[in-house]
Amino acid sequence: MASGYTTTIICLANSRKPGGRCVAGKAVQNNKLGGWIRPVSARSGGELSDSDRQFNGGVEPALLDVIDISMLNKASHAYQPENHTINDRAYWRRVRKASFNEALSAVDPQQADLWGTSFGSSYSGINDRVPVATAPSFNYSLRLIEVDDLRIHVSAEGAAFNNPARKLRGHFTYSHHHYALSITDPLVEAQYLAGQDGWFDIGNALLCVSLGEPHQNQQGQTYAYKLIASMILPP
């Protein structure tokens, strides 16, 4: 793709990641939805800073905003083929707000699973990881799915290891497989971390699930972990 172009996306994730945020959405052209786009910075982790993702006036994008973004080039990444490097000298532009029905139309076709279910699980997760060496074979790192049994668990997952930090994990069923994935949607985190630990029944939701940056566990194995990057609820 030629250097220097503008891409319009419907924002389906604006999630927390080390050093900044990860924004992702689907391309919009002539009121039709296209493939996934993840705008990234030129930094090694691709994270977007506050200034990277702002509209003129200092406001940042919200879920379901339709946004014009100035890009420099398609970025190469081992297992995130959706990445495009932003022009960090240009403001993003909000075109309009999309409806929940538009988000529904962006749901990806049902698959047999999400990046496989044969790679084990993290200490608190279920079917939540993929070996980095295997991840490129899937040729996607983003999916928008619809679930009807979402439950959020708030707890200090690392308490047994002297880590008191409280975290959110979303439990749901997809294609008859159970998943328990970390939630990195900052608005959802702020809402639930302000309350008590425990289980919270959500039910129907749209989830943007993503493969995050590589992480080495205590056994020296490197995985890409599956995350819930956003939670979009029906009105």
LOMARVEX-320042 format. One record per residue (C-alpha): residue number from 0; residue in three letters; chain; x, y, z. Coordinates in steps of 0.25 Angstrom, whole numbers, plus 2048, in hexadecimal, padded with zeros to 3 digits. Layout:
<gumis>
<gumi pos="NUM" code="ALA" unit="A" px="X" py="Y" pz="Z"/>
...
</gumis>
This chain:
<gumis>
<gumi pos="0" code="MET" unit="A" px="800" py="800" pz="800"/>
<gumi pos="1" code="ALA" unit="A" px="805" py="80E" pz="7FC"/>
<gumi pos="2" code="SER" unit="A" px="80B" py="816" pz="807"/>
<gumi pos="3" code="GLY" unit="A" px="802" py="821" pz="80D"/>
<gumi pos="4" code="TYR" unit="A" px="7F3" py="81E" pz="80D"/>
<gumi pos="5" code="THR" unit="A" px="7E7" py="820" pz="816"/>
<gumi pos="6" code="THR" unit="A" px="7DF" py="814" pz="81B"/>
<gumi pos="7" code="THR" unit="A" px="7D1" py="815" pz="821"/>
<gumi pos="8" code="ILE" unit="A" px="7CD" py="80B" pz="82C"/>
<gumi pos="9" code="ILE" unit="A" px="7C2" py="808" pz="836"/>
<gumi pos="10" code="CYS" unit="A" px="7C9" py="808" pz="843"/>
<gumi pos="11" code="LEU" unit="A" px="7C7" py="7FA" pz="84A"/>
<gumi pos="12" code="ALA" unit="A" px="7D2" py="7FB" pz="854"/>
<gumi pos="13" code="ASN" unit="A" px="7DA" py="805" pz="85C"/>
<gumi pos="14" code="SER" unit="A" px="7E1" py="7FC" pz="866"/>
<gumi pos="15" code="ARG" unit="A" px="7EC" py="7FD" pz="870"/>
<gumi pos="16" code="LYS" unit="A" px="7FA" py="7F8" pz="86C"/>
<gumi pos="17" code="PRO" unit="A" px="808" py="7FA" pz="872"/>
<gumi pos="18" code="GLY" unit="A" px="80C" py="809" pz="870"/>
<gumi pos="19" code="GLY" unit="A" px="7FF" py="80D" pz="869"/>
<gumi pos="20" code="ARG" unit="A" px="7F2" py="808" pz="862"/>
<gumi pos="21" code="CYS" unit="A" px="7EF" py="7FF" pz="857"/>
<gumi pos="22" code="VAL" unit="A" px="7E4" py="804" pz="84E"/>
<gumi pos="23" code="ALA" unit="A" px="7DD" py="7FB" pz="843"/>
<gumi pos="24" code="GLY" unit="A" px="7D1" py="7FA" pz="83A"/>
<gumi pos="25" code="LYS" unit="A" px="7CC" py="7F7" pz="82D"/>
<gumi pos="26" code="ALA" unit="A" px="7CE" py="7FF" pz="820"/>
<gumi pos="27" code="VAL" unit="A" px="7C2" py="807" pz="81B"/>
<gumi pos="28" code="GLN" unit="A" px="7C0" py="80A" pz="80D"/>
<gumi pos="29" code="ASN" unit="A" px="7B4" py="80F" pz="806"/>
<gumi pos="30" code="ASN" unit="A" px="7AC" py="80B" pz="812"/>
<gumi pos="31" code="LYS" unit="A" px="7B1" py="7FD" pz="811"/>
<gumi pos="32" code="LEU" unit="A" px="7BA" py="7F6" pz="81B"/>
<gumi pos="33" code="GLY" unit="A" px="7C7" py="7F0" pz="817"/>
<gumi pos="34" code="GLY" unit="A" px="7D3" py="7E9" pz="81E"/>
<gumi pos="35" code="TRP" unit="A" px="7D9" py="7EB" pz="82B"/>
<gumi pos="36" code="ILE" unit="A" px="7E3" py="7F7" pz="82D"/>
<gumi pos="37" code="ARG" unit="A" px="7EC" py="7F9" pz="839"/>
<gumi pos="38" code="PRO" unit="A" px="7F2" py="807" pz="839"/>
<gumi pos="39" code="VAL" unit="A" px="800" py="806" pz="840"/>
<gumi pos="40" code="SER" unit="A" px="80B" py="80F" pz="843"/>
<gumi pos="41" code="ALA" unit="A" px="81A" py="80E" pz="83E"/>
<gumi pos="42" code="ARG" unit="A" px="81E" py="80A" pz="84C"/>
<gumi pos="43" code="SER" unit="A" px="823" py="7FB" pz="84E"/>
<gumi pos="44" code="GLY" unit="A" px="816" py="7F7" pz="855"/>
<gumi pos="45" code="GLY" unit="A" px="80D" py="7FF" pz="84B"/>
<gumi pos="46" code="GLU" unit="A" px="806" py="806" pz="857"/>
<gumi pos="47" code="LEU" unit="A" px="7FE" py="813" pz="855"/>
<gumi pos="48" code="SER" unit="A" px="801" py="81E" pz="85E"/>
<gumi pos="49" code="ASP" unit="A" px="7F6" py="828" pz="863"/>
<gumi pos="50" code="SER" unit="A" px="7FB" py="832" pz="858"/>
<gumi pos="51" code="ASP" unit="A" px="7FB" py="827" pz="84D"/>
<gumi pos="52" code="ARG" unit="A" px="7EC" py="824" pz="84E"/>
<gumi pos="53" code="GLN" unit="A" px="7E6" py="832" pz="850"/>
<gumi pos="54" code="PHE" unit="A" px="7DC" py="83A" pz="849"/>
<gumi pos="55" code="ASN" unit="A" px="7DF" py="848" pz="847"/>
<gumi pos="56" code="GLY" unit="A" px="7DB" py="84E" pz="855"/>
<gumi pos="57" code="GLY" unit="A" px="7E1" py="843" pz="85D"/>
<gumi pos="58" code="VAL" unit="A" px="7D5" py="839" pz="85D"/>
<gumi pos="59" code="GLU" unit="A" px="7D9" py="82A" pz="85A"/>
<gumi pos="60" code="PRO" unit="A" px="7D0" py="820" pz="853"/>
<gumi pos="61" code="ALA" unit="A" px="7C5" py="818" pz="859"/>
<gumi pos="62" code="LEU" unit="A" px="7BF" py="80B" pz="855"/>
<gumi pos="63" code="LEU" unit="A" px="7B7" py="80C" pz="849"/>
<gumi pos="64" code="ASP" unit="A" px="7BD" py="819" pz="844"/>
<gumi pos="65" code="VAL" unit="A" px="7BF" py="819" pz="835"/>
<gumi pos="66" code="ILE" unit="A" px="7CD" py="81F" pz="834"/>
<gumi pos="67" code="ASP" unit="A" px="7D6" py="824" pz="828"/>
<gumi pos="68" code="ILE" unit="A" px="7E4" py="821" pz="82B"/>
<gumi pos="69" code="SER" unit="A" px="7F0" py="825" pz="823"/>
<gumi pos="70" code="MET" unit="A" px="7FA" py="81A" pz="821"/>
<gumi pos="71" code="LEU" unit="A" px="808" py="819" pz="81C"/>
<gumi pos="72" code="ASN" unit="A" px="809" py="80A" pz="818"/>
<gumi pos="73" code="LYS" unit="A" px="804" py="7FC" pz="81B"/>
<gumi pos="74" code="ALA" unit="A" px="80D" py="7F7" pz="826"/>
<gumi pos="75" code="SER" unit="A" px="813" py="7E9" pz="827"/>
<gumi pos="76" code="HIS" unit="A" px="811" py="7E1" pz="833"/>
<gumi pos="77" code="ALA" unit="A" px="813" py="7D2" pz="836"/>
<gumi pos="78" code="TYR" unit="A" px="805" py="7CF" pz="839"/>
<gumi pos="79" code="GLN" unit="A" px="7FD" py="7DC" pz="838"/>
<gumi pos="80" code="PRO" unit="A" px="7FB" py="7DE" pz="829"/>
<gumi pos="81" code="GLU" unit="A" px="7F0" py="7E9" pz="82C"/>
<gumi pos="82" code="ASN" unit="A" px="7FB" py="7F3" pz="830"/>
<gumi pos="83" code="HIS" unit="A" px="7FC" py="800" pz="829"/>
<gumi pos="84" code="THR" unit="A" px="806" py="80B" pz="82E"/>
<gumi pos="85" code="ILE" unit="A" px="800" py="819" pz="831"/>
<gumi pos="86" code="ASN" unit="A" px="804" py="826" pz="82C"/>
<gumi pos="87" code="ASP" unit="A" px="807" py="82C" pz="83A"/>
<gumi pos="88" code="ARG" unit="A" px="807" py="83A" pz="836"/>
<gumi pos="89" code="ALA" unit="A" px="7F8" py="83A" pz="832"/>
<gumi pos="90" code="TYR" unit="A" px="7EC" py="83A" pz="83B"/>
<gumi pos="91" code="TRP" unit="A" px="7E1" py="82F" pz="839"/>
<gumi pos="92" code="ARG" unit="A" px="7D4" py="834" pz="835"/>
<gumi pos="93" code="ARG" unit="A" px="7C6" py="82F" pz="83A"/>
<gumi pos="94" code="VAL" unit="A" px="7BC" py="82E" pz="82F"/>
<gumi pos="95" code="ARG" unit="A" px="7B0" py="829" pz="836"/>
<gumi pos="96" code="LYS" unit="A" px="7AB" py="81F" pz="841"/>
<gumi pos="97" code="ALA" unit="A" px="7A7" py="811" pz="83C"/>
<gumi pos="98" code="SER" unit="A" px="79B" py="80A" pz="842"/>
<gumi pos="99" code="PHE" unit="A" px="79B" py="7FC" pz="849"/>
<gumi pos="100" code="ASN" unit="A" px="795" py="7F6" pz="83D"/>
<gumi pos="101" code="GLU" unit="A" px="7A1" py="7FA" pz="835"/>
<gumi pos="102" code="ALA" unit="A" px="7AA" py="7F4" pz="83F"/>
<gumi pos="103" code="LEU" unit="A" px="7A1" py="7E7" pz="83E"/>
<gumi pos="104" code="SER" unit="A" px="7A4" py="7E7" pz="82F"/>
<gumi pos="105" code="ALA" unit="A" px="7B3" py="7E7" pz="832"/>
<gumi pos="106" code="VAL" unit="A" px="7B3" py="7DA" pz="839"/>
<gumi pos="107" code="ASP" unit="A" px="7BC" py="7D0" pz="833"/>
<gumi pos="108" code="PRO" unit="A" px="7B7" py="7C3" pz="82D"/>
<gumi pos="109" code="GLN" unit="A" px="7B6" py="7B8" pz="837"/>
<gumi pos="110" code="GLN" unit="A" px="7C3" py="7AF" pz="838"/>
<gumi pos="111" code="ALA" unit="A" px="7C6" py="7A2" pz="83F"/>
<gumi pos="112" code="ASP" unit="A" px="7CE" py="7A9" pz="849"/>
<gumi pos="113" code="LEU" unit="A" px="7D6" py="7B5" pz="84D"/>
<gumi pos="114" code="TRP" unit="A" px="7E5" py="7B3" pz="849"/>
<gumi pos="115" code="GLY" unit="A" px="7E4" py="7A4" pz="84D"/>
<gumi pos="116" code="THR" unit="A" px="7E1" py="79D" pz="85A"/>
<gumi pos="117" code="SER" unit="A" px="7ED" py="794" pz="85B"/>
<gumi pos="118" code="PHE" unit="A" px="7F7" py="79D" pz="861"/>
<gumi pos="119" code="GLY" unit="A" px="7F4" py="79C" pz="86F"/>
<gumi pos="120" code="SER" unit="A" px="7F0" py="7A8" pz="879"/>
<gumi pos="121" code="SER" unit="A" px="7F6" py="7B2" pz="882"/>
<gumi pos="122" code="TYR" unit="A" px="7F5" py="7B1" pz="891"/>
<gumi pos="123" code="SER" unit="A" px="7E8" py="7B8" pz="891"/>
<gumi pos="124" code="GLY" unit="A" px="7E3" py="7B7" pz="883"/>
<gumi pos="125" code="ILE" unit="A" px="7DD" py="7AD" pz="87A"/>
<gumi pos="126" code="ASN" unit="A" px="7E1" py="7AB" pz="86C"/>
<gumi pos="127" code="ASP" unit="A" px="7E7" py="7B8" pz="86C"/>
<gumi pos="128" code="ARG" unit="A" px="7F5" py="7B7" pz="866"/>
<gumi pos="129" code="VAL" unit="A" px="7FC" py="7B3" pz="859"/>
<gumi pos="130" code="PRO" unit="A" px="80B" py="7B0" pz="857"/>
<gumi pos="131" code="VAL" unit="A" px="811" py="7BC" pz="850"/>
<gumi pos="132" code="ALA" unit="A" px="817" py="7B2" pz="846"/>
<gumi pos="133" code="THR" unit="A" px="809" py="7AD" pz="842"/>
<gumi pos="134" code="ALA" unit="A" px="802" py="7BA" pz="842"/>
<gumi pos="135" code="PRO" unit="A" px="806" py="7BF" pz="834"/>
<gumi pos="136" code="SER" unit="A" px="7FF" py="7B2" pz="82E"/>
<gumi pos="137" code="PHE" unit="A" px="7F1" py="7B8" pz="832"/>
<gumi pos="138" code="ASN" unit="A" px="7F3" py="7C4" pz="829"/>
<gumi pos="139" code="TYR" unit="A" px="7EA" py="7CD" pz="832"/>
<gumi pos="140" code="SER" unit="A" px="7EB" py="7D3" pz="840"/>
<gumi pos="141" code="LEU" unit="A" px="7DE" py="7DA" pz="841"/>
<gumi pos="142" code="ARG" unit="A" px="7D0" py="7D4" pz="842"/>
<gumi pos="143" code="LEU" unit="A" px="7C2" py="7DA" pz="845"/>
<gumi pos="144" code="ILE" unit="A" px="7B9" py="7D0" pz="84B"/>
<gumi pos="145" code="GLU" unit="A" px="7AB" py="7CF" pz="851"/>
<gumi pos="146" code="VAL" unit="A" px="7A9" py="7C8" pz="85E"/>
<gumi pos="147" code="ASP" unit="A" px="79D" py="7C5" pz="867"/>
<gumi pos="148" code="ASP" unit="A" px="7A3" py="7C0" pz="874"/>
<gumi pos="149" code="LEU" unit="A" px="7AE" py="7CB" pz="878"/>
<gumi pos="150" code="ARG" unit="A" px="7B2" py="7CB" pz="886"/>
<gumi pos="151" code="ILE" unit="A" px="7BC" py="7D4" pz="88C"/>
<gumi pos="152" code="HIS" unit="A" px="7C5" py="7CF" pz="898"/>
<gumi pos="153" code="VAL" unit="A" px="7CC" py="7DA" pz="8A0"/>
<gumi pos="154" code="SER" unit="A" px="7D7" py="7D5" pz="8A9"/>
<gumi pos="155" code="ALA" unit="A" px="7E6" py="7D6" pz="8AD"/>
<gumi pos="156" code="GLU" unit="A" px="7EA" py="7CA" pz="8A4"/>
<gumi pos="157" code="GLY" unit="A" px="7F9" py="7CB" pz="8A9"/>
<gumi pos="158" code="ALA" unit="A" px="7F6" py="7CB" pz="8B8"/>
<gumi pos="159" code="ALA" unit="A" px="7FC" py="7BD" pz="8BA"/>
<gumi pos="160" code="PHE" unit="A" px="809" py="7C3" pz="8B4"/>
<gumi pos="161" code="ASN" unit="A" px="809" py="7D0" pz="8BD"/>
<gumi pos="162" code="ASN" unit="A" px="803" py="7D8" pz="8B2"/>
<gumi pos="163" code="PRO" unit="A" px="7F6" py="7E0" pz="8B7"/>
<gumi pos="164" code="ALA" unit="A" px="7F3" py="7E7" pz="8AA"/>
<gumi pos="165" code="ARG" unit="A" px="7E4" py="7E5" pz="8A6"/>
<gumi pos="166" code="LYS" unit="A" px="7E1" py="7E0" pz="898"/>
<gumi pos="167" code="LEU" unit="A" px="7D5" py="7DE" pz="890"/>
<gumi pos="168" code="ARG" unit="A" px="7D3" py="7D1" pz="888"/>
<gumi pos="169" code="GLY" unit="A" px="7C7" py="7CE" pz="87E"/>
<gumi pos="170" code="HIS" unit="A" px="7C1" py="7C0" pz="87E"/>
<gumi pos="171" code="PHE" unit="A" px="7B9" py="7BC" pz="872"/>
<gumi pos="172" code="THR" unit="A" px="7B6" py="7B1" pz="868"/>
<gumi pos="173" code="TYR" unit="A" px="7B9" py="7B2" pz="859"/>
<gumi pos="174" code="SER" unit="A" px="7B6" py="7A6" pz="850"/>
<gumi pos="175" code="HIS" unit="A" px="7B5" py="79D" pz="85C"/>
<gumi pos="176" code="HIS" unit="A" px="7C2" py="7A0" pz="862"/>
<gumi pos="177" code="HIS" unit="A" px="7C4" py="7A7" pz="86F"/>
<gumi pos="178" code="TYR" unit="A" px="7CD" py="7B3" pz="870"/>
<gumi pos="179" code="ALA" unit="A" px="7D2" py="7BC" pz="87B"/>
<gumi pos="180" code="LEU" unit="A" px="7DA" py="7C8" pz="876"/>
<gumi pos="181" code="SER" unit="A" px="7DF" py="7D4" pz="87C"/>
<gumi pos="182" code="ILE" unit="A" px="7D7" py="7E1" pz="87A"/>
<gumi pos="183" code="THR" unit="A" px="7DF" py="7ED" pz="875"/>
<gumi pos="184" code="ASP" unit="A" px="7D4" py="7F7" pz="872"/>
<gumi pos="185" code="PRO" unit="A" px="7D7" py="802" pz="87B"/>
<gumi pos="186" code="LEU" unit="A" px="7C9" py="807" pz="87D"/>
<gumi pos="187" code="VAL" unit="A" px="7C4" py="7F9" pz="882"/>
<gumi pos="188" code="GLU" unit="A" px="7D1" py="7F8" pz="88B"/>
<gumi pos="189" code="ALA" unit="A" px="7CE" py="806" pz="891"/>
<gumi pos="190" code="GLN" unit="A" px="7BF" py="802" pz="894"/>
<gumi pos="191" code="TYR" unit="A" px="7C2" py="7F4" pz="89A"/>
<gumi pos="192" code="LEU" unit="A" px="7CE" py="7F7" pz="8A1"/>
<gumi pos="193" code="ALA" unit="A" px="7C7" py="802" pz="8A9"/>
<gumi pos="194" code="GLY" unit="A" px="7BE" py="7F8" pz="8AF"/>
<gumi pos="195" code="GLN" unit="A" px="7BF" py="7EA" pz="8B6"/>
<gumi pos="196" code="ASP" unit="A" px="7C6" py="7DD" pz="8B2"/>
<gumi pos="197" code="GLY" unit="A" px="7BD" py="7D3" pz="8AD"/>
<gumi pos="198" code="TRP" unit="A" px="7B5" py="7CE" pz="8A1"/>
<gumi pos="199" code="PHE" unit="A" px="7AC" py="7D6" pz="898"/>
<gumi pos="200" code="ASP" unit="A" px="7A2" py="7D1" pz="88E"/>
<gumi pos="201" code="ILE" unit="A" px="7A2" py="7D9" pz="881"/>
<gumi pos="202" code="GLY" unit="A" px="79C" py="7D0" pz="877"/>
<gumi pos="203" code="ASN" unit="A" px="79B" py="7D5" pz="869"/>
<gumi pos="204" code="ALA" unit="A" px="7A7" py="7DD" pz="864"/>
<gumi pos="205" code="LEU" unit="A" px="7B0" py="7E0" pz="858"/>
<gumi pos="206" code="LEU" unit="A" px="7BE" py="7DD" pz="85B"/>
<gumi pos="207" code="CYS" unit="A" px="7CA" py="7E2" pz="854"/>
<gumi pos="208" code="VAL" unit="A" px="7D4" py="7D7" pz="856"/>
<gumi pos="209" code="SER" unit="A" px="7E3" py="7D9" pz="853"/>
<gumi pos="210" code="LEU" unit="A" px="7F1" py="7D2" pz="854"/>
<gumi pos="211" code="GLY" unit="A" px="7FA" py="7DB" pz="85C"/>
<gumi pos="212" code="GLU" unit="A" px="809" py="7DD" pz="85C"/>
<gumi pos="213" code="PRO" unit="A" px="812" py="7D2" pz="85F"/>
<gumi pos="214" code="HIS" unit="A" px="814" py="7CE" pz="86E"/>
<gumi pos="215" code="GLN" unit="A" px="81E" py="7C4" pz="874"/>
<gumi pos="216" code="ASN" unit="A" px="818" py="7BC" pz="880"/>
<gumi pos="217" code="GLN" unit="A" px="820" py="7B7" pz="88C"/>
<gumi pos="218" code="GLN" unit="A" px="823" py="7AA" pz="884"/>
<gumi pos="219" code="GLY" unit="A" px="82A" py="7B2" pz="879"/>
<gumi pos="220" code="GLN" unit="A" px="81F" py="7AF" pz="86F"/>
<gumi pos="221" code="THR" unit="A" px="81B" py="7BB" pz="866"/>
<gumi pos="222" code="TYR" unit="A" px="80C" py="7BD" pz="863"/>
<gumi pos="223" code="ALA" unit="A" px="803" py="7C7" pz="85D"/>
<gumi pos="224" code="TYR" unit="A" px="7F7" py="7C8" pz="866"/>
<gumi pos="225" code="LYS" unit="A" px="7E9" py="7C9" pz="862"/>
<gumi pos="226" code="LEU" unit="A" px="7E2" py="7D6" pz="868"/>
<gumi pos="227" code="ILE" unit="A" px="7D4" py="7DC" pz="868"/>
<gumi pos="228" code="ALA" unit="A" px="7D8" py="7E9" pz="862"/>
<gumi pos="229" code="SER" unit="A" px="7CA" py="7EF" pz="863"/>
<gumi pos="230" code="MET" unit="A" px="7BC" py="7EC" pz="868"/>
<gumi pos="231" code="ILE" unit="A" px="7B0" py="7F2" pz="860"/>
<gumi pos="232" code="LEU" unit="A" px="7A3" py="7F0" pz="867"/>
<gumi pos="233" code="PRO" unit="A" px="795" py="7F1" pz="860"/>
<gumi pos="234" code="PRO" unit="A" px="78D" py="7FE" pz="863"/>
</gumis>
